[in-house]
Amino acid sequence: MDELGQRVLVVAFDGWNDAGEAASAAVAHIRESGAYREVYAVDPELYFDYQYTRPQVKMDAEGTRSLVWPDATLWRPLHPGEGARLWLLSGFEPARAWQAFVAELIDAALREDITGIVALGSMMSDVPHTRPISIFAGSENEALRAEFGLEKPTYEGPAGILTVLSTAAEAAGIPCAALWASVPHYVAGHTPSPKATLALLDRLTELTGAVVPRGELPAESLAWEASIDAAASDDEEMTEYIHQLEQTRDTWDSPEASGDAIAQEFERYLRRGGDGPNSGPGPKGHGGPNSGR
């Protein structure tokens, strides 16, 4: 874990980078599993459009209502743990002034002597819920790729705040890796997606060595999968579509599959109508090695 160091900042934002709430739930789970103290927060007036990301009215146990404004907050762990210590950065993707927003947060990370960053994201993909969640693990940093066997991202297109933050961090001398979970696009009505959250945490542990208790996540993941099984059992078209996704995924994962075999199976999948029922617009991938953003 030398290249990431022992003071690792784990980042996730609600919004475009957070299909199935998998990434933001992973950071929330880490914070709830340990003792953390807030050390920095941005001024929401500078970065958020309240018509797009509205403040929320909350009520406490005594019945007192208060407003909770959108934020981006840096949290410091209070106690040492095994392996790396995990700082956390969570909040909402800003609506404006992204470069200033990122500059503030990188300055805060440097003051905390952060040695590495792992950005968590999740995207809607053409993958089956019945198979292990695919995690794209990538980095623009050559040393991190060599140490952890990460991919060099090849995605081109609209970028989210994670890309902007990672680019600025690398420029400031903080090495960055990104983990993206592929969430089945046909389960949008079954959010959050604890199976994707669990997969992100498992891969994060492999990268950092930090021990994060899993709590109820394994049981919640099984319940999530069972609920989708039950919904699909009443829909013949959906059942067939999931079966097609399973065949494609199994071809990708087969140890004897050649590049030609994978390409042929993928072409057959597209000829069958790869978008499937109830698919909608939005970022999508096929769970392959270069699908990260």
N, C-alpha and C positions, 0 to 999 in steps of 0.2 A: 504493500500500500504506500510505497515511498513517494510516488509522484503526486498523489492526492494529499499526503500528509495526515496529520492527526487532528486537525481542526477543520472539519468539512462542513460546508454550508449546503443544505438540501433545500431546493427551491421548487415551489409549485404555485401556480396562479389559477384562480377560477377563470372560466371563460373559454376562449377559442382553443387553448392548450389542454383542455380538461374534459374530454369525452367521458361520459359515465361517472364524472366526479372522481375518477380513479386516482389522479395525481394529488389533488387537494386533500382527498381523504387520507392518502398515505402520510402526508405531512401532519395532518390533524391527529392521526393515530400515534405518530411518534411523540407529538407534544403531550398527548393525553397519557402516554405510557411513562413519562418521566417528569422531572421538575424543571421548569423553564422560567426565565424572566425576560420580559420585554426590554430590549435595549435601544431600539430605534423604530420610529414609524414616520412615514411621509405625511405631509400636509395634504389631506384629500382634496382641498379646494383647488390645488394646483393641477391635479392630474385626472380627476374623474368627472364624467358627465352624468349628473344625477338623474337625467331623464333616461339614460341607458343603464346605469348601475345605481338604482335608487337606495337611499338609506332605509333601514328596516326599523319598524317599531317593535320593541321587545317588552315583555312584561316579566318582572321578577316574582319571587315566591310571595312577596307581600302585596302583589297586585299593582305595583308602581310601574308605569310605562316610561320608556326612554327610547331615544333614537340611537341607532348604531350606524355609523357612517362607513362607507367602503374604505378599505385601508390597504396598506402593504407594510408588514411588520417583521422586524428581525428579532429572533428569540435566541437567548444564550442558555445552554444547559448549565444547571447549577451544581451537578455532581459528576465526578469522573466515572467513566464506564469502561468496559472492555473494548479494546480496539480504538478506533477513532471516536472522538466526541463530535456529535452532530449539532451544529447550529441550524436554525430553521428560518426560512423566509417564505411567508405566505401572504396572500391577499388577492386582489382583483387586478386583472389586466387593465392598465390605464387607458383612457380615451384620448389623451393628448400628451404632448411634450415627453415622448418616450426617451429621448436622449438625456434630458435633464433628470427624469425619473430614475433611469439606470445609473447615471453618474452619482446621484445621492446614495443609492444602495451600494454601489461599489465602494464609495468612500467609507460607508459604515462597515462594510466587510473588511476593508483594510485596517480600520481602527480595531476591529476584533481579531486581527492577525489570522484571518482565514487562509488556510493553505491550499484548499481545493474546493471546487463546487460540483455538485451533481444536480442537474436540472431534471425534474420529473414531468412528464407529459403523457397524454393519452389521446388516441385518435380513433375515430370510427373506421373500421376496416372490414373487408370481406373475409371474415374468419368465423369458424363455428364455436359456439359457447361450450361445446362438449369436449373440446381439446384444451391442453394447457395454453394459457395466454401467451402470445408471442411478445417478446420484449426486444425492441431495437435498442442496442447499446452502441453509441457512437461518440466520436470526439474529433474536433479539428486539431487537437493537440497530438503531435506525433509520439511524444514520450508516453502519454496515456494509452494510445492505441497499441504501442509495443508492449507495455506492461500488462494490460488487461485483455488484449486481443479484441479491441473495439473496432467497429467499422468507421470508415471515413464517410460522412454523409454525402450523398449526391443529389439530395432533393433540391429542386429549383421551383420557386413560386412564392406566394404570399408567406410572410414570416410572422411569427408571434413574438411576444415579449421575451420568451425564453431565449430565442436566437439573439435578440438584441443584447440581452443581459450577458449571455455567454461570450459574445464577441467583445464586449467592453471589458469583461473580466480577463479574458486572455490578453487583451492589450495592456491591462494593468499588471500582468504577471501572475494571475491566478489561473491554474489549469482547470479546465472544465470538461466534464463528461455529461452526456444526456441519455436518459432512459425513457423510452416511449412504449407504452402498453397499447396493444391492438385490441380494441373493444368491438365485439360484434355489432355491426351497424343496425341490425334488426331488433336489438334489445333496448332501443332508446327509451321505451316506456318502463324499463326495469332498472332505472337508476336509483341509487348508486350501484356500482359494479364492484362488489367486494373481492371477487376473484381477480380482477385486474389490479386492485389495490394490493392484494397479497402478493401477486407476481412482481410488482414493482418493489415491494419491501424485500422480497427474497433476493432480487438482483442487486438492490442497494447494499444488502449485507455482504454479498459476494465481493462487491467493489471496495467497501470500506472496512469490513471486519467488525463494524459496530453491531452490538446485540440489541435488537428491538423485539420486545415481547409481542407475540402475534395475537394474544387475547382471544376474542371470539371470532376473529376473521376467518379461520378455517371453517368453522361451523356456518358462518354467514355465507361463505362462498358456496358451500354445498346446497344451502337453502336457495340461494340465488339461481344456481343451475337447475335445481329441481323445479323452481317456479316457471322457468322458461320451458323446460321439458313439458310441463303440464299445459302451458299455453299452446305450445306447438302441436301437441297431440290432438287437439281439436281442429287443426288446420292442415289439410292434406298438402296444400301447395307449400306451406311453410316447412312441413316435415320433409318434403322432397328437396326443397332448397337447402336445408341444413345438411341433408345427406350429401348433396353435391359439394358443399363446402368441406365436409369431412373427407370426402375422397380427394379433393385437391390438397388439403392440408396433409393427409397421410402420404401423398406422393412427394410433397416437399420434404417431409420428415424421414422418408424411407432411406436407410443407409445405402441401398443399392441403386437408388435413383440417379440416373445420369442427368446432365444438363439438358440433353435432348428429350429425355422422358418427361422431365419437369415442364419443358416448354410445350410439348405435345399435350400434356394434361391440362395445362393452363389454357391453351388454344381451344380444347374441347369445352372447357368450362365457360369461356367467353362465348362460344357458339351456342351454348345452351341458354345464354342470357344471363351474364354474370351479375347484373345488378340485383336480380331477385325481387321478391315481392316487398312492397312497403318500403323500398329504399328511397332516400331523400337526398337533397343537396347537402354539401358539406365536405370537409376534408375526408378522403377515403384512401386506403391503401390495400394491399393484398397480403400483408404480413411478411413480405419478402425482406431481404437484407438491406434494401435501400429505401425503405418506406418512411424513415424518420424525418421529422421536420426540424 
